[in-house]
Amino acid sequence: MTDWQGKNVTVAGLGVSGIPAARVLSGLGAHVTVVNDGDDERSRAQAAELEALGVTVRLGDGATLPEGTELVVTTPGWKPDKPLFAAAAEAGVPVWGDVELAWRLRGTPAGKPAAPWLAVTGTNGKTTTVRMLASILRAAGLRTAAVGNIGVSLLDVVLGDEPYDVLAVELSSYQLHWAPSLRAHSAAVLNLAPDHLDWHGSMEAYAADKGRIYEGNRVACVYNAADKATEDLVREADVEEGCRAIGFTLGTPGPSQLGVVDGILVDRAFVENRQKNAQELAEVSDVNPPAPHNIANALAAAALARAYGVPAAAVRDGLRAFRPDAHRIEHVADVDGVAYVDDSKATNTHAAQASLAAYGSIVWIAGGLAKGATFDELVAGAAPRLKGAVLMGADRELIRQALARHAPEVPVVDLDRTDTGAMLAAVREARRLAGPGDTVLLAPACASMDMFANYNKRGDAFAEAVRGLGA
C-alpha cells in the first residue's frame, strides 16, 4: 500500500505505538479510526488530541471492526485472539503491527535513504543489547538510534528528519507476530525461555514469532551457542543467499563465532581465515557490569556491529562508553559490608536465573505476579548460593513451595503483603539475614503489577529503602 489518500485504516489501541500510528496515517491522508478497549481519563485525553487531527476515536469498543476498513494496524499488546482480528480475517482485511507499518514506510518520502535495521529479540537482554549496539555504532562514527520496543517509536524515527546510517532495533515477540514483511540487514535472538505464553498460546508459537526476526536476513543471523533453540530458529529461517549463521559463546569460540578467551572478547567470524585467526575486540572488564549474561549481551551486540562492518576498536570504545539502564543488576549501595543490587527488571525466571548466577552468597528478594511461571528449576539452580530469601507479592507462595522442595535449609521470610510499603519491610528483613560479603539481590522473577505500576517503581522503592538503611 503506497497511496494512503482516502484509505480507511483502523488502529487497534492507543498508547506508545497506537498514537504515532494514527497520527502518521492521518498525515498521509488516510481516514483513520482508532478503537480502544479502555475509556478512562487518560484515554479520553489521548482521544481528544487525535480527534483534533481529524482522527475518529471509539473508546470502550475494541471488539467491532469499523465498516469499510481496508487495513488494521494494531498495537503490540492486543492478543491475536481478539474478536476484531477474527472479523478482519473473515473480511479479508490485512493486519499489520506498528513495526510492519514503519518497515513499509521507510524511505518515505520517495527518494529518502532508508537506513538498514540491525534487529534484536530474545526473552531477556534485548534493551541492554540494543543500547550496547547503538553505543558501538556511534563509536564507529555512524549516525544511529536505539529504537523499537525500547520505548522509542520506530514510526517517529523512520519518518523523522534526522538522517541515520543504521538503526539498532529492539523487537518483542508481539511486534514480530504482526511484522510479516520485515527483512533486517542482520538480526539476533539472544535466548529463548517460556514467557508471554498467555499471549502466544504456546511455547512453540512464542518461539516461532521470535524466529520471524531472521526471515530474509541479508548478512548475519546471530544466535546463542548455549541456547540450541536459537540456533534451530536460524536453521529454519529463509534468508538471502550468502547470509551467515554467527554464534556467540561465553567460552572459546569456534569458527564463525564470537566468544571469550582469557578475559578477552574475540571474533572468529568476521576475520580473514577464521579457521586459524581471531580478532581481539575488548576486555571483559570493558563490559558494564561484567556479569555473565551481560557479557553474552555484549558479544551479541558486537556480532551485529561486526556484521555491519564496524572495526574492532569501535566495539571496545562503544562498550566502555555504555551505561546500563536503571534496575538492571544495578548496584545501589554497600551497607555494613553487604552489597544491595537492584535487578527489578528480572520479571521472569530466565532473567532472575541470570541475575542469581552473577553472585556468590545471596539474600534474595522475590515475588510478584508469576504470569503462569514455575520456579523449581530456578530455585534448584540457585540453591547453593542462597543464604536467605524474602518473599512478597501475590504469587510468593509458588516460590516458597519451590524453596521448600529444593532449598529447605534456606531461611525464608514470607511477607503476607502486597502493598508498596512491603518493600521497606523486605529490605529490612534481608538486612537481618545478610552478613559482610553477601549480596541482597532484588530479582523478583515476577511481574510487578500486583504491587507497583511497573518494574521501575518497584526498583525505585527498593533503592529508597536501601538508602534509608545507611541514614
C-alpha positions as CSV (number, residue, x, y, z in Angstrom):
1,M,0.0,0.0,0.0
2,T,1.7,3.2,-1.2
3,D,-1.1,5.6,-1.8
4,W,-2.7,6.3,1.5
5,Q,-5.0,9.1,0.4
6,G,-8.6,8.2,1.4
7,K,-7.8,4.7,2.6
8,N,-9.9,3.5,5.6
9,V,-7.5,2.4,8.3
10,T,-8.4,1.1,11.7
11,V,-5.8,1.5,14.5
12,A,-6.3,-1.0,17.4
13,G,-5.3,0.6,20.6
14,L,-3.9,3.9,21.9
15,G,-0.6,4.1,23.8
16,V,3.0,4.3,22.8
17,S,2.6,2.8,19.4
18,G,-1.1,3.4,18.6
19,I,-1.0,7.2,18.8
20,P,2.0,7.6,16.5
21,A,0.5,5.2,14.0
22,A,-2.8,7.1,13.9
23,R,-1.0,10.4,13.7
24,V,1.2,9.3,10.8
25,L,-1.6,7.6,8.8
26,S,-3.8,10.7,9.2
27,G,-0.9,12.8,8.0
28,L,-0.6,10.6,4.9
29,G,-4.2,11.2,4.0
30,A,-5.9,8.1,5.3
31,H,-9.2,8.1,7.1
32,V,-8.2,6.8,10.5
33,T,-10.5,5.2,13.1
34,V,-8.9,4.3,16.5
35,V,-10.7,1.6,18.5
36,N,-9.7,1.2,22.2
37,D,-11.0,-1.1,24.9
38,G,-10.4,1.4,27.7
39,D,-12.4,4.5,28.4
40,D,-10.6,6.2,31.3
41,E,-9.4,9.7,31.8
42,R,-6.1,9.2,30.1
43,S,-7.7,7.5,27.1
44,R,-10.1,10.4,26.7
45,A,-7.3,12.9,26.8
46,Q,-5.4,11.0,24.1
47,A,-8.6,10.7,22.1
48,A,-9.1,14.5,22.2
49,E,-5.6,15.1,20.8
50,L,-6.2,12.7,17.9
51,E,-9.7,14.0,17.2
52,A,-8.2,17.5,16.8
53,L,-6.2,16.0,13.9
54,G,-9.3,14.6,12.2
55,V,-9.0,11.0,13.6
56,T,-12.1,9.2,14.7
57,V,-11.8,7.5,18.1
58,R,-14.1,4.9,19.6
59,L,-13.4,4.3,23.3
60,G,-14.7,1.3,25.1
61,D,-15.3,-0.7,21.9
62,G,-12.3,-2.7,20.7
63,A,-14.2,-5.7,19.5
64,T,-16.0,-4.4,16.4
65,L,-14.3,-3.8,13.1
66,P,-15.4,-0.5,11.7
67,E,-17.3,-0.7,8.4
68,G,-15.2,-0.2,5.3
69,T,-11.9,-0.9,7.0
70,E,-9.2,-1.7,4.4
71,L,-6.3,-2.2,6.9
72,V,-5.9,-2.8,10.6
73,V,-2.8,-1.5,12.3
74,T,-2.5,-2.9,15.8
75,T,-0.5,-2.0,18.9
76,P,1.7,-4.9,20.2
77,G,-0.3,-5.6,23.4
78,W,-3.5,-6.8,21.6
79,K,-3.7,-10.6,21.7
80,P,-4.2,-12.4,18.3
81,D,-7.4,-13.9,19.6
82,K,-9.2,-10.6,19.8
83,P,-12.6,-10.6,18.1
84,L,-11.5,-7.6,16.0
85,F,-8.8,-9.7,14.3
86,A,-11.2,-12.6,13.6
87,A,-13.5,-10.1,12.0
88,A,-10.6,-8.7,9.9
89,A,-9.6,-12.2,8.8
90,E,-13.2,-13.0,7.8
91,A,-13.4,-9.8,5.8
92,G,-10.0,-10.4,4.1
93,V,-8.5,-7.3,5.8
94,P,-4.8,-7.4,6.5
95,V,-3.5,-6.8,10.0
96,W,-0.1,-5.0,10.5
97,G,1.7,-4.0,13.6
98,D,3.4,-0.7,14.1
99,V,6.7,-2.3,13.2
100,E,5.3,-3.5,9.9
101,L,4.0,-0.1,9.2
102,A,7.3,1.5,9.9
103,W,9.1,-1.0,7.7
104,R,6.8,-0.3,4.8
105,L,7.1,3.5,5.3
106,R,10.9,3.6,5.5
107,G,12.3,5.7,2.7
108,T,9.1,8.0,2.8
109,P,9.0,10.4,1.1
110,A,10.2,8.7,-2.1
111,G,14.0,9.1,-2.5
112,K,14.8,9.4,1.2
113,P,17.5,6.9,2.1
114,A,16.2,4.0,4.2
115,A,18.6,3.1,7.0
116,P,19.1,-0.7,7.3
117,W,18.0,-2.4,10.6
118,L,20.1,-4.4,12.9
119,A,17.4,-6.2,14.9
120,V,17.5,-7.9,18.4
121,T,15.0,-10.0,20.2
122,G,15.0,-12.7,22.9
123,T,13.3,-13.4,26.2
124,N,15.8,-11.3,28.2
125,G,18.6,-8.8,27.5
126,K,17.0,-7.1,24.5
127,T,17.2,-3.5,25.6
128,T,20.7,-3.7,27.1
129,T,22.0,-5.4,23.9
130,V,20.3,-2.8,21.6
131,R,21.7,0.1,23.7
132,M,25.2,-1.6,23.6
133,L,24.9,-2.0,19.9
134,A,23.9,1.7,19.4
135,S,26.9,2.7,21.5
136,I,29.3,0.6,19.4
137,L,27.8,2.0,16.2
138,R,28.2,5.6,17.5
139,A,31.8,4.8,18.4
140,A,32.4,3.9,14.8
141,G,31.2,7.3,13.7
142,L,27.8,6.1,12.4
143,R,24.6,8.0,12.8
144,T,22.3,5.7,14.7
145,A,19.5,5.4,17.3
146,A,18.2,2.7,19.6
147,V,14.6,2.3,18.7
148,G,11.5,0.0,18.8
149,N,10.4,-1.9,21.9
150,I,13.0,0.1,23.8
151,G,10.3,2.8,24.1
152,V,11.2,4.9,21.0
153,S,8.6,4.8,18.2
154,L,10.0,3.4,15.0
155,L,7.5,5.4,13.1
156,D,8.7,8.7,14.5
157,V,12.3,7.8,13.7
158,V,11.7,6.3,10.2
159,L,9.6,9.4,9.2
160,G,11.7,12.0,11.1
161,D,14.0,14.5,9.6
162,E,17.2,13.0,11.2
163,P,19.2,11.0,8.6
164,Y,20.5,7.7,10.0
165,D,23.1,5.4,8.6
166,V,21.8,2.3,10.5
167,L,19.2,1.6,13.3
168,A,19.6,-0.6,16.3
169,V,16.1,-2.1,16.7
170,E,14.6,-3.9,19.7
171,L,11.7,-6.1,18.7
172,S,9.3,-8.0,21.0
173,S,7.6,-11.2,20.1
174,Y,4.3,-9.3,20.0
175,Q,5.8,-6.9,17.4
176,L,7.3,-9.7,15.3
177,H,4.0,-11.5,15.2
178,W,2.5,-8.7,13.2
179,A,5.5,-7.9,11.0
180,P,5.4,-10.4,8.1
181,S,7.5,-8.4,5.6
182,L,10.3,-7.2,7.9
183,R,13.7,-8.0,6.4
184,A,16.7,-7.0,8.6
185,H,20.3,-6.5,7.5
186,S,21.2,-8.8,10.4
187,A,19.4,-10.0,13.5
188,A,20.0,-11.7,16.8
189,V,17.9,-13.9,19.1
190,L,19.6,-13.7,22.4
191,N,17.8,-16.6,24.3
192,L,14.5,-18.3,24.5
193,A,12.6,-19.2,27.7
194,P,8.9,-19.5,28.4
195,D,7.3,-16.0,28.6
196,H,4.1,-14.3,27.5
197,L,2.6,-17.7,26.8
198,D,-0.8,-16.3,27.7
199,W,-0.5,-14.0,24.7
200,H,1.0,-16.6,22.2
201,G,-0.8,-19.6,23.4
202,S,2.2,-22.0,23.5
203,M,6.0,-22.1,23.7
204,E,6.1,-23.2,20.0
205,A,4.1,-20.2,18.9
206,Y,6.2,-17.9,21.0
207,A,9.5,-19.3,19.5
208,A,8.1,-19.1,16.0
209,D,7.3,-15.4,16.4
210,K,10.8,-14.8,17.8
211,G,12.2,-16.6,14.8
212,R,10.5,-14.2,12.4
213,I,13.3,-11.8,13.0
214,Y,15.7,-14.0,10.9
215,E,13.4,-14.1,7.8
216,G,15.1,-12.5,4.8
217,N,18.3,-11.5,6.7
218,R,21.0,-10.4,4.3
219,V,24.3,-10.7,6.1
220,A,24.1,-12.5,9.5
221,C,21.8,-14.4,11.8
222,V,23.3,-14.2,15.3
223,Y,22.4,-17.0,17.7
224,N,23.3,-18.1,21.3
225,A,25.5,-21.1,21.1
226,A,24.5,-22.1,24.6
227,D,20.8,-22.0,23.7
228,K,20.1,-24.6,21.0
229,A,16.6,-23.3,20.4
230,T,18.0,-20.0,19.0
231,E,20.3,-22.0,16.5
232,D,17.3,-24.1,15.5
233,L,15.4,-20.9,14.5
234,V,18.4,-19.9,12.3
235,R,18.3,-23.3,10.6
236,E,14.5,-22.9,9.9
237,A,14.8,-19.3,8.6
238,D,14.5,-18.4,4.9
239,V,17.4,-16.0,4.4
240,E,19.1,-14.3,1.5
241,E,21.8,-16.2,-0.4
242,G,25.1,-15.7,1.5
243,C,23.7,-14.8,4.8
244,R,25.7,-16.5,7.6
245,A,24.9,-18.1,10.9
246,I,27.1,-16.4,13.6
247,G,27.2,-17.8,17.2
248,F,28.2,-16.2,20.4
249,T,29.5,-18.1,23.5
250,L,31.0,-17.4,26.9
251,G,33.6,-20.0,26.1
252,T,36.3,-20.3,23.5
253,P,34.7,-19.5,20.1
254,G,34.9,-21.8,17.1
255,P,35.0,-20.6,13.5
256,S,32.1,-18.2,12.7
257,Q,31.6,-17.4,16.4
258,L,32.4,-14.7,18.9
259,G,33.5,-15.7,22.4
260,V,35.8,-15.2,25.4
261,V,39.5,-16.2,25.7
262,D,41.5,-15.4,28.9
263,G,39.2,-12.4,29.7
264,I,39.2,-11.1,26.1
265,L,36.2,-10.8,23.8
266,V,37.3,-12.2,20.5
267,D,35.9,-12.5,17.0
268,R,36.4,-15.6,14.8
269,A,33.6,-14.8,12.5
270,F,34.4,-11.5,10.7
271,V,38.1,-12.1,10.1
272,E,40.2,-13.5,7.3
273,N,40.9,-17.2,7.6
274,R,38.6,-17.7,10.6
275,Q,39.7,-21.3,10.9
276,K,43.0,-20.1,12.3
277,N,42.7,-16.4,13.1
278,A,40.9,-14.4,15.8
279,Q,40.4,-10.6,16.4
280,E,40.6,-9.2,19.9
281,L,37.6,-6.9,20.4
282,A,37.6,-5.8,24.1
283,E,38.3,-7.0,27.6
284,V,35.6,-8.5,29.8
285,S,36.3,-5.6,32.2
286,D,35.1,-3.2,29.4
287,V,31.6,-4.6,29.9
288,N,29.5,-2.8,32.5
289,P,28.5,-4.7,34.6
290,P,30.7,-7.8,33.7
291,A,28.1,-10.4,34.8
292,P,28.0,-13.5,32.6
293,H,24.6,-12.7,31.0
294,N,25.8,-9.2,30.3
295,I,28.9,-10.4,28.6
296,A,26.7,-12.5,26.4
297,N,24.7,-9.4,25.6
298,A,27.9,-7.6,24.6
299,L,29.0,-10.4,22.4
300,A,25.7,-10.4,20.6
301,A,25.9,-6.6,20.1
302,A,29.5,-6.9,18.9
303,A,28.4,-9.6,16.4
304,L,25.7,-7.4,14.8
305,A,28.1,-4.4,14.7
306,R,30.8,-6.5,13.1
307,A,28.3,-7.9,10.6
308,Y,27.7,-4.2,9.6
309,G,31.5,-3.7,9.1
310,V,32.3,-1.9,12.3
311,P,36.1,-2.1,13.2
312,A,37.3,-3.9,16.4
313,A,38.3,-0.7,18.1
314,A,34.8,0.7,17.9
315,V,33.5,-2.4,19.8
316,R,35.9,-1.7,22.6
317,D,35.1,2.0,22.7
318,G,31.4,1.5,22.5
319,L,31.3,-1.0,25.3
320,R,33.4,1.3,27.5
321,A,31.1,4.2,26.8
322,F,27.9,2.2,27.5
323,R,26.0,2.8,30.7
324,P,23.2,0.3,31.6
325,D,19.7,1.5,32.3
326,A,18.4,1.6,35.8
327,H,17.0,-1.5,37.5
328,R,19.2,-3.9,35.5
329,I,21.7,-5.5,38.0
330,E,22.3,-2.0,39.3
331,H,24.5,-1.7,42.4
332,V,22.6,0.6,44.8
333,A,24.9,0.8,47.8
334,D,27.1,-1.1,50.3
335,V,25.8,-1.1,53.8
336,D,27.8,-2.7,56.6
337,G,29.8,-4.8,54.1
338,V,26.6,-6.0,52.3
339,A,26.0,-5.1,48.6
340,Y,22.5,-4.2,47.6
341,V,21.7,-4.8,43.9
342,D,18.5,-3.8,42.1
343,D,17.5,-6.1,39.2
344,S,13.8,-5.3,39.3
345,K,13.9,-5.8,35.5
346,A,14.2,-9.5,36.2
347,T,10.4,-10.0,35.7
348,N,10.6,-13.7,34.7
349,T,12.5,-16.8,35.8
350,H,15.0,-16.7,33.0
351,A,16.1,-13.2,33.8
352,A,16.3,-14.0,37.5
353,Q,18.4,-17.1,36.8
354,A,21.0,-15.0,35.0
355,S,21.0,-12.4,37.9
356,L,21.3,-15.0,40.6
357,A,24.2,-16.7,38.8
358,A,26.2,-13.4,39.0
359,Y,26.7,-13.5,42.8
360,G,28.2,-16.0,45.3
361,S,26.2,-15.5,48.5
362,I,22.7,-14.0,48.1
363,V,19.8,-12.9,50.2
364,W,17.1,-13.0,47.6
365,I,14.1,-10.7,47.5
366,A,11.5,-12.2,45.1
367,G,7.8,-12.4,44.3
368,G,5.0,-10.6,42.4
369,L,2.9,-11.8,39.6
370,A,4.1,-15.2,38.3
371,K,2.4,-15.0,34.9
372,G,2.0,-18.7,34.9
373,A,5.7,-19.4,35.6
374,T,7.0,-22.3,37.7
375,F,10.1,-21.9,39.9
376,D,11.5,-25.3,40.6
377,E,14.3,-25.1,38.1
378,L,15.3,-21.6,39.1
379,V,15.4,-22.4,42.8
380,A,17.3,-25.7,42.3
381,G,20.0,-24.0,40.3
382,A,20.4,-21.1,42.7
383,A,20.1,-23.1,46.0
384,P,23.9,-23.4,46.7
385,R,24.2,-19.5,46.5
386,L,21.2,-18.6,48.7
387,K,21.8,-17.5,52.2
388,G,18.2,-16.4,52.7
389,A,15.0,-15.3,50.9
390,V,12.4,-12.7,51.5
391,L,9.2,-13.2,49.6
392,M,6.3,-10.8,48.9
393,G,3.6,-10.3,46.3
394,A,0.6,-12.1,45.0
395,D,2.3,-15.3,43.9
396,R,5.0,-15.6,46.5
397,E,3.6,-18.9,47.7
398,L,4.8,-20.6,44.4
399,I,8.3,-19.5,45.2
400,R,8.1,-20.5,48.8
401,Q,7.0,-24.0,47.8
402,A,9.9,-24.3,45.4
403,L,12.3,-23.2,48.1
404,A,10.8,-25.8,50.5
405,R,11.4,-28.5,47.9
406,H,14.9,-27.6,46.6
407,A,16.5,-25.4,49.3
408,P,14.8,-26.4,52.6
409,E,17.8,-25.2,54.7
410,V,17.5,-21.7,53.4
411,P,15.7,-19.3,55.9
412,V,12.6,-17.8,54.3
413,V,10.7,-14.7,55.4
414,D,7.2,-14.7,53.9
415,L,5.7,-11.2,53.9
416,D,2.0,-11.5,53.7
417,R,1.7,-8.1,52.0
418,T,1.1,-6.8,48.5
419,D,1.2,-3.0,49.3
420,T,4.0,-0.9,48.1
421,G,5.3,-0.4,51.7
422,A,6.2,-4.1,51.8
423,M,9.5,-3.3,50.0
424,L,10.7,-1.4,53.0
425,A,9.9,-4.4,55.2
426,A,11.6,-6.7,52.7
427,V,14.8,-4.8,52.7
428,R,14.9,-4.7,56.5
429,E,14.3,-8.4,56.7
430,A,17.0,-9.0,54.1
431,R,19.5,-6.9,56.1
432,R,18.8,-9.1,59.1
433,L,19.6,-12.2,57.1
434,A,22.7,-10.9,55.4
435,G,26.3,-10.6,56.6
436,P,29.5,-9.0,55.3
437,G,30.4,-10.2,51.8
438,D,26.8,-11.1,51.0
439,T,24.6,-9.6,48.3
440,V,21.0,-8.6,48.9
441,L,19.5,-9.1,45.4
442,L,16.1,-7.8,44.2
443,A,15.5,-10.2,41.3
444,P,11.7,-10.8,41.6
445,A,11.3,-13.4,38.8
446,C,7.8,-12.0,38.6
447,A,6.0,-9.0,37.1
448,S,5.3,-6.0,39.4
449,M,1.7,-5.0,38.7
450,D,0.2,-6.6,41.8
451,M,2.1,-4.0,43.9
452,F,3.7,-1.4,41.7
453,A,2.8,0.4,38.5
454,N,5.9,-1.1,36.8
455,Y,9.3,-2.6,37.4
456,N,10.8,0.9,37.6
457,K,8.6,1.9,40.5
458,R,9.5,-1.4,42.2
459,G,13.2,-0.8,41.8
460,D,12.9,2.8,43.0
461,A,11.2,1.6,46.1
462,F,14.0,-0.9,46.7
463,A,16.7,1.8,46.2
464,E,14.8,4.2,48.5
465,A,14.6,1.5,51.2
466,V,18.3,0.7,50.9
467,R,19.3,4.3,51.1
468,G,17.3,4.5,54.3
469,L,19.4,1.8,55.9
470,G,22.5,4.0,55.8
471,A,20.7,7.0,57.2
